[in-house]
Amino acid sequence: MKNVIIVIFISLWIVSCNSKRLENTKELSREIKSSQIKRVTNTQLIYSADEWGKKIAQIAEKTLANELARNPDKARELCRNLGQIAVIAALQKEYGVHIELLGADARQNKNLAPKEIELFEAYLYSAKNNSPASDNVQQLSDTLLVYNVPVATDKPVCRICMEDQEFPFALWRLLFNKKEIIRKLDAKQLIKEKQ
Protein backbone atom coordinates (compact mmCIF):
# COMPACT_ATOMS: atom_id res chain seq x y z
CA MET A 1 0.00 0.00 0.00
CA LYS A 2 2.85 2.33 0.87
CA ASN A 3 4.44 1.68 -2.52
CA VAL A 4 1.20 2.55 -4.32
CA ILE A 5 0.93 5.87 -2.47
CA ILE A 6 4.56 6.66 -3.26
CA VAL A 7 4.04 5.81 -6.96
CA ILE A 8 0.89 7.99 -7.10
CA PHE A 9 2.70 10.86 -5.38
CA ILE A 10 5.67 10.64 -7.76
CA SER A 11 3.31 10.44 -10.77
CA LEU A 12 1.44 13.54 -9.66
CA TRP A 13 4.69 15.38 -9.05
CA ILE A 14 5.97 14.50 -12.55
CA VAL A 15 2.69 15.59 -14.16
CA SER A 16 2.73 18.92 -12.30
CA CYS A 17 6.35 19.53 -13.33
CA ASN A 18 5.51 18.83 -16.96
CA SER A 19 2.54 21.22 -16.95
CA LYS A 20 4.71 23.95 -15.39
CA ARG A 21 7.39 23.28 -17.99
CA LEU A 22 4.78 23.56 -20.74
CA GLU A 23 3.61 26.93 -19.37
CA ASN A 24 7.20 28.14 -19.09
CA THR A 25 7.90 26.94 -22.64
CA LYS A 26 4.97 28.95 -24.03
CA GLU A 27 6.01 32.01 -22.09
CA LEU A 28 9.62 31.61 -23.19
CA SER A 29 8.50 31.20 -26.81
CA ARG A 30 6.50 34.45 -26.60
CA GLU A 31 9.45 36.26 -25.05
CA ILE A 32 11.84 35.01 -27.74
CA LYS A 33 9.41 36.04 -30.46
CA SER A 34 9.02 39.53 -29.01
CA SER A 35 12.76 40.05 -28.61
CA GLN A 36 13.74 39.09 -32.15
CA ILE A 37 15.71 41.68 -34.04
CA LYS A 38 13.31 43.45 -36.40
CA ARG A 39 13.73 46.15 -38.97
CA VAL A 40 10.66 48.33 -38.68
CA THR A 41 10.10 51.45 -40.76
CA ASN A 42 8.39 54.55 -39.46
CA THR A 43 5.54 53.87 -41.90
CA GLN A 44 5.02 50.42 -40.39
CA LEU A 45 4.96 51.91 -36.89
CA ILE A 46 2.38 54.52 -37.85
CA TYR A 47 0.29 51.94 -39.73
CA SER A 48 0.33 49.62 -36.70
CA ALA A 49 -0.61 52.42 -34.30
CA ASP A 50 -3.45 53.42 -36.63
CA GLU A 51 -4.81 49.87 -36.96
CA TRP A 52 -4.48 49.11 -33.25
CA GLY A 53 -5.88 52.52 -32.35
CA LYS A 54 -9.04 51.90 -34.38
CA LYS A 55 -9.63 48.56 -32.66
CA ILE A 56 -8.73 49.74 -29.17
CA ALA A 57 -10.88 52.89 -29.39
CA GLN A 58 -13.90 50.87 -30.57
CA ILE A 59 -13.51 48.33 -27.79
CA ALA A 60 -12.88 51.02 -25.17
CA GLU A 61 -15.92 53.04 -26.23
CA LYS A 62 -18.21 50.01 -26.28
CA THR A 63 -16.88 48.82 -22.91
CA LEU A 64 -17.22 52.25 -21.30
CA ALA A 65 -20.78 52.64 -22.65
CA ASN A 66 -21.71 49.25 -21.18
CA GLU A 67 -20.15 50.13 -17.81
CA LEU A 68 -21.95 53.49 -17.75
CA ALA A 69 -25.27 51.75 -18.45
CA ARG A 70 -24.60 49.20 -15.67
CA ASN A 71 -23.29 51.71 -13.11
CA PRO A 72 -24.85 55.14 -13.76
CA ASP A 73 -24.08 56.23 -10.20
CA LYS A 74 -20.33 55.70 -10.82
CA ALA A 75 -20.31 57.48 -14.20
CA ARG A 76 -18.06 60.37 -13.20
CA GLU A 77 -15.45 58.05 -11.67
CA LEU A 78 -15.54 55.62 -14.61
CA CYS A 79 -15.02 58.44 -17.13
CA ARG A 80 -12.06 59.88 -15.21
CA ASN A 81 -10.34 56.61 -14.36
CA LEU A 82 -10.68 54.27 -17.33
CA GLY A 83 -8.03 51.93 -15.93
CA GLN A 84 -10.46 50.64 -13.31
CA ILE A 85 -12.52 49.00 -16.07
CA ALA A 86 -11.08 45.50 -16.51
CA VAL A 87 -11.27 45.35 -20.32
CA ILE A 88 -9.62 48.75 -20.76
CA ALA A 89 -6.93 47.87 -18.21
CA ALA A 90 -6.27 44.65 -20.15
CA LEU A 91 -5.99 46.60 -23.43
CA GLN A 92 -3.51 49.00 -21.84
CA LYS A 93 -1.41 46.12 -20.60
CA GLU A 94 -1.61 44.05 -23.80
CA TYR A 95 -0.73 46.87 -26.19
CA GLY A 96 1.42 49.00 -23.88
CA VAL A 97 -0.88 51.94 -24.57
CA HIS A 98 -2.21 54.69 -22.30
CA ILE A 99 -5.93 55.31 -22.90
CA GLU A 100 -7.65 58.58 -21.99
CA LEU A 101 -10.95 60.26 -22.77
CA LEU A 102 -10.48 64.01 -23.13
CA GLY A 103 -13.18 66.66 -22.91
CA ALA A 104 -13.30 70.30 -23.99
CA ASP A 105 -11.43 71.30 -20.82
CA ALA A 106 -8.32 69.32 -21.87
CA ARG A 107 -6.67 72.47 -23.21
CA GLN A 108 -5.37 73.05 -19.69
CA ASN A 109 -3.96 69.51 -19.45
CA LYS A 110 -0.23 69.86 -18.77
CA ASN A 111 0.43 66.29 -20.02
CA LEU A 112 -0.46 67.17 -23.61
CA ALA A 113 2.35 68.05 -26.00
CA PRO A 114 2.06 71.34 -27.94
CA LYS A 115 1.33 69.37 -31.13
CA GLU A 116 -1.50 67.57 -29.32
CA ILE A 117 -3.03 70.83 -28.12
CA GLU A 118 -3.05 72.14 -31.71
CA LEU A 119 -4.70 68.95 -32.90
CA PHE A 120 -7.14 69.07 -30.00
CA GLU A 121 -8.12 72.64 -30.93
CA ALA A 122 -8.76 71.52 -34.52
CA TYR A 123 -11.00 68.67 -33.32
CA LEU A 124 -12.89 71.02 -31.01
CA TYR A 125 -13.33 73.58 -33.80
CA SER A 126 -14.68 70.86 -36.12
CA ALA A 127 -17.12 69.67 -33.47
CA LYS A 128 -18.41 73.18 -32.76
CA ASN A 129 -18.98 73.76 -36.48
CA ASN A 130 -20.53 70.33 -37.08
CA SER A 131 -17.72 69.45 -39.48
CA PRO A 132 -16.79 65.80 -39.84
CA ALA A 133 -13.49 64.84 -38.23
CA SER A 134 -11.67 61.56 -38.59
CA ASP A 135 -9.07 59.70 -36.58
CA ASN A 136 -5.45 60.73 -36.62
CA VAL A 137 -2.00 59.41 -35.74
CA GLN A 138 0.80 61.82 -34.86
CA GLN A 139 4.40 61.26 -33.92
CA LEU A 140 5.07 63.22 -30.73
CA SER A 141 8.70 62.34 -30.17
CA ASP A 142 11.29 59.73 -31.04
CA THR A 143 9.52 57.29 -28.74
CA LEU A 144 5.83 58.26 -28.70
CA LEU A 145 2.89 58.14 -31.10
CA VAL A 146 -0.60 59.38 -30.30
CA TYR A 147 -3.83 58.16 -31.87
CA ASN A 148 -6.89 60.40 -31.56
CA VAL A 149 -10.47 59.82 -32.60
CA PRO A 150 -13.45 62.03 -31.72
CA VAL A 151 -16.56 60.59 -30.10
CA ALA A 152 -19.86 61.50 -31.77
CA THR A 153 -21.83 63.93 -29.61
CA ASP A 154 -24.92 61.70 -29.69
CA LYS A 155 -23.06 58.70 -28.23
CA PRO A 156 -23.68 57.83 -24.54
CA VAL A 157 -19.97 58.17 -23.74
CA CYS A 158 -19.94 61.80 -24.87
CA ARG A 159 -23.32 62.70 -23.35
CA ILE A 160 -22.65 61.12 -19.95
CA CYS A 161 -18.92 61.71 -19.48
CA MET A 162 -18.99 65.31 -20.70
CA GLU A 163 -22.39 66.38 -19.33
CA ASP A 164 -20.96 69.16 -17.17
CA GLN A 165 -19.28 70.92 -20.11
CA GLU A 166 -20.90 73.81 -21.96
CA PHE A 167 -20.26 72.01 -25.24
CA PRO A 168 -20.47 68.19 -25.48
CA PHE A 169 -17.14 67.04 -26.86
CA ALA A 170 -15.05 63.92 -26.25
CA LEU A 171 -11.85 62.69 -27.83
CA TRP A 172 -10.09 59.36 -27.35
CA ARG A 173 -6.35 59.75 -26.77
CA LEU A 174 -4.26 56.60 -27.12
CA LEU A 175 -0.59 57.12 -26.36
CA PHE A 176 1.66 54.42 -27.86
CA ASN A 177 5.29 53.77 -27.04
CA LYS A 178 7.20 52.80 -30.20
CA LYS A 179 9.22 50.25 -28.26
CA GLU A 180 6.01 48.42 -27.29
CA ILE A 181 4.74 48.48 -30.88
CA ILE A 182 8.01 47.00 -32.16
CA ARG A 183 7.98 44.38 -29.42
CA LYS A 184 4.49 43.24 -30.42
CA LEU A 185 5.06 43.20 -34.19
CA ASP A 186 5.59 39.82 -35.79
CA ALA A 187 8.94 39.65 -37.62
CA LYS A 188 7.59 37.14 -40.18
CA GLN A 189 4.67 39.42 -41.01
CA LEU A 190 7.07 42.35 -41.53
CA ILE A 191 9.11 40.28 -44.00
CA LYS A 192 5.96 39.36 -45.96
CA GLU A 193 4.92 43.03 -46.12
CA LYS A 194 8.27 43.97 -47.68
CA GLN A 195 7.93 41.43 -50.47
C-alpha positions as CSV (number, residue, x, y, z in Angstrom):
1,M,0.0,0.0,0.0
2,K,2.9,2.3,0.9
3,N,4.4,1.7,-2.5
4,V,1.2,2.5,-4.3
5,I,0.9,5.9,-2.5
6,I,4.6,6.7,-3.3
7,V,4.0,5.8,-7.0
8,I,0.9,8.0,-7.1
9,F,2.7,10.9,-5.4
10,I,5.7,10.6,-7.8
11,S,3.3,10.4,-10.8
12,L,1.4,13.5,-9.7
13,W,4.7,15.4,-9.1
14,I,6.0,14.5,-12.6
15,V,2.7,15.6,-14.2
16,S,2.7,18.9,-12.3
17,C,6.4,19.5,-13.3
18,N,5.5,18.8,-17.0
19,S,2.5,21.2,-17.0
20,K,4.7,24.0,-15.4
21,R,7.4,23.3,-18.0
22,L,4.8,23.6,-20.7
23,E,3.6,26.9,-19.4
24,N,7.2,28.1,-19.1
25,T,7.9,26.9,-22.6
26,K,5.0,28.9,-24.0
27,E,6.0,32.0,-22.1
28,L,9.6,31.6,-23.2
29,S,8.5,31.2,-26.8
30,R,6.5,34.4,-26.6
31,E,9.4,36.3,-25.0
32,I,11.8,35.0,-27.7
33,K,9.4,36.0,-30.5
34,S,9.0,39.5,-29.0
35,S,12.8,40.0,-28.6
36,Q,13.7,39.1,-32.1
37,I,15.7,41.7,-34.0
38,K,13.3,43.4,-36.4
39,R,13.7,46.2,-39.0
40,V,10.7,48.3,-38.7
41,T,10.1,51.4,-40.8
42,N,8.4,54.5,-39.5
43,T,5.5,53.9,-41.9
44,Q,5.0,50.4,-40.4
45,L,5.0,51.9,-36.9
46,I,2.4,54.5,-37.9
47,Y,0.3,51.9,-39.7
48,S,0.3,49.6,-36.7
49,A,-0.6,52.4,-34.3
50,D,-3.4,53.4,-36.6
51,E,-4.8,49.9,-37.0
52,W,-4.5,49.1,-33.3
53,G,-5.9,52.5,-32.4
54,K,-9.0,51.9,-34.4
55,K,-9.6,48.6,-32.7
56,I,-8.7,49.7,-29.2
57,A,-10.9,52.9,-29.4
58,Q,-13.9,50.9,-30.6
59,I,-13.5,48.3,-27.8
60,A,-12.9,51.0,-25.2
61,E,-15.9,53.0,-26.2
62,K,-18.2,50.0,-26.3
63,T,-16.9,48.8,-22.9
64,L,-17.2,52.2,-21.3
65,A,-20.8,52.6,-22.7
66,N,-21.7,49.3,-21.2
67,E,-20.1,50.1,-17.8
68,L,-21.9,53.5,-17.8
69,A,-25.3,51.7,-18.4
70,R,-24.6,49.2,-15.7
71,N,-23.3,51.7,-13.1
72,P,-24.8,55.1,-13.8
73,D,-24.1,56.2,-10.2
74,K,-20.3,55.7,-10.8
75,A,-20.3,57.5,-14.2
76,R,-18.1,60.4,-13.2
77,E,-15.4,58.1,-11.7
78,L,-15.5,55.6,-14.6
79,C,-15.0,58.4,-17.1
80,R,-12.1,59.9,-15.2
81,N,-10.3,56.6,-14.4
82,L,-10.7,54.3,-17.3
83,G,-8.0,51.9,-15.9
84,Q,-10.5,50.6,-13.3
85,I,-12.5,49.0,-16.1
86,A,-11.1,45.5,-16.5
87,V,-11.3,45.4,-20.3
88,I,-9.6,48.7,-20.8
89,A,-6.9,47.9,-18.2
90,A,-6.3,44.7,-20.2
91,L,-6.0,46.6,-23.4
92,Q,-3.5,49.0,-21.8
93,K,-1.4,46.1,-20.6
94,E,-1.6,44.0,-23.8
95,Y,-0.7,46.9,-26.2
96,G,1.4,49.0,-23.9
97,V,-0.9,51.9,-24.6
98,H,-2.2,54.7,-22.3
99,I,-5.9,55.3,-22.9
100,E,-7.6,58.6,-22.0
101,L,-10.9,60.3,-22.8
102,L,-10.5,64.0,-23.1
103,G,-13.2,66.7,-22.9
104,A,-13.3,70.3,-24.0
105,D,-11.4,71.3,-20.8
106,A,-8.3,69.3,-21.9
107,R,-6.7,72.5,-23.2
108,Q,-5.4,73.1,-19.7
109,N,-4.0,69.5,-19.4
110,K,-0.2,69.9,-18.8
111,N,0.4,66.3,-20.0
112,L,-0.5,67.2,-23.6
113,A,2.4,68.1,-26.0
114,P,2.1,71.3,-27.9
115,K,1.3,69.4,-31.1
116,E,-1.5,67.6,-29.3
117,I,-3.0,70.8,-28.1
118,E,-3.0,72.1,-31.7
119,L,-4.7,68.9,-32.9
120,F,-7.1,69.1,-30.0
121,E,-8.1,72.6,-30.9
122,A,-8.8,71.5,-34.5
123,Y,-11.0,68.7,-33.3
124,L,-12.9,71.0,-31.0
125,Y,-13.3,73.6,-33.8
126,S,-14.7,70.9,-36.1
127,A,-17.1,69.7,-33.5
128,K,-18.4,73.2,-32.8
129,N,-19.0,73.8,-36.5
130,N,-20.5,70.3,-37.1
131,S,-17.7,69.4,-39.5
132,P,-16.8,65.8,-39.8
133,A,-13.5,64.8,-38.2
134,S,-11.7,61.6,-38.6
135,D,-9.1,59.7,-36.6
136,N,-5.5,60.7,-36.6
137,V,-2.0,59.4,-35.7
138,Q,0.8,61.8,-34.9
139,Q,4.4,61.3,-33.9
140,L,5.1,63.2,-30.7
141,S,8.7,62.3,-30.2
142,D,11.3,59.7,-31.0
143,T,9.5,57.3,-28.7
144,L,5.8,58.3,-28.7
145,L,2.9,58.1,-31.1
146,V,-0.6,59.4,-30.3
147,Y,-3.8,58.2,-31.9
148,N,-6.9,60.4,-31.6
149,V,-10.5,59.8,-32.6
150,P,-13.4,62.0,-31.7
151,V,-16.6,60.6,-30.1
152,A,-19.9,61.5,-31.8
153,T,-21.8,63.9,-29.6
154,D,-24.9,61.7,-29.7
155,K,-23.1,58.7,-28.2
156,P,-23.7,57.8,-24.5
157,V,-20.0,58.2,-23.7
158,C,-19.9,61.8,-24.9
159,R,-23.3,62.7,-23.4
160,I,-22.7,61.1,-20.0
161,C,-18.9,61.7,-19.5
162,M,-19.0,65.3,-20.7
163,E,-22.4,66.4,-19.3
164,D,-21.0,69.2,-17.2
165,Q,-19.3,70.9,-20.1
166,E,-20.9,73.8,-22.0
167,F,-20.3,72.0,-25.2
168,P,-20.5,68.2,-25.5
169,F,-17.1,67.0,-26.9
170,A,-15.1,63.9,-26.2
171,L,-11.8,62.7,-27.8
172,W,-10.1,59.4,-27.3
173,R,-6.4,59.8,-26.8
174,L,-4.3,56.6,-27.1
175,L,-0.6,57.1,-26.4
176,F,1.7,54.4,-27.9
177,N,5.3,53.8,-27.0
178,K,7.2,52.8,-30.2
179,K,9.2,50.3,-28.3
180,E,6.0,48.4,-27.3
181,I,4.7,48.5,-30.9
182,I,8.0,47.0,-32.2
183,R,8.0,44.4,-29.4
184,K,4.5,43.2,-30.4
185,L,5.1,43.2,-34.2
186,D,5.6,39.8,-35.8
187,A,8.9,39.6,-37.6
188,K,7.6,37.1,-40.2
189,Q,4.7,39.4,-41.0
190,L,7.1,42.3,-41.5
191,I,9.1,40.3,-44.0
192,K,6.0,39.4,-46.0
193,E,4.9,43.0,-46.1
194,K,8.3,44.0,-47.7
195,Q,7.9,41.4,-50.5
